[in-house]
Amino acid sequence: MPLHISQGGQHRAIADLELTPAEAEQLHAALCYALGEQPPPPDAPECRQPVHYSGGRQRY
């Protein structure tokens, strides 16, 4: 997977990111957690859509 590296909004480099399935799963979970406070865009994947629980609380 290509990883685009930037600093201060300016492109710095592109590197190949190679992850094991376990590492990819950890990265996915960490990103979902980090983005949890941000409302997901309408075209977000299912994992970013809110889950509605009884009692009205939501969790991403």
C-alpha positions in Angstrom: 0.0 0.0 0.0 1.5 3.4 -0.9 1.9 5.7 2.1 1.9 9.4 1.2 4.1 11.4 3.7 3.5 15.1 4.2 4.5 17.8 6.6 2.7 21.0 7.1 0.5 20.2 4.2 3.4 19.7 1.8 4.3 16.5 0.1 7.5 14.9 1.3 7.7 11.4 0.1 5.8 8.2 -0.9 6.8 4.9 0.7 5.5 1.4 0.6 3.7 0.3 3.7 3.7 -3.4 4.2 1.6 -4.8 7.1 0.8 -8.2 8.4 -2.9 -9.0 8.7 -2.6 -8.5 12.5 -0.8 -5.1 12.0 -3.4 -4.0 9.5 -6.2 -4.9 11.9 -4.5 -2.9 14.7 -4.0 0.1 12.4 -7.7 -0.1 11.3 -8.8 -0.2 14.9 -6.5 2.7 16.0 -7.7 4.8 13.1 -11.4 4.2 13.8 -10.7 5.0 17.5 -8.8 8.2 16.5 -11.6 9.3 14.2 -14.4 8.3 16.6 -15.1 11.9 17.6 -15.4 13.1 14.0 -18.7 12.5 12.3 -18.3 10.0 9.4 -18.9 11.3 5.9 -21.9 9.8 4.1 -19.8 7.5 1.9 -17.8 6.1 4.9 -17.3 2.4 5.2 -19.7 0.5 7.4 -17.2 0.4 10.3 -17.3 4.2 10.5 -21.1 4.4 10.6 -22.7 4.9 14.0 -24.1 2.0 15.9 -27.4 2.8 17.6 -28.0 1.2 21.0 -31.2 1.2 23.0 -31.3 4.2 25.3 -30.1 6.5 22.5 -26.4 6.3 22.9 -24.1 6.0 19.9 -20.8 4.4 19.4 -18.5 4.3 16.3 
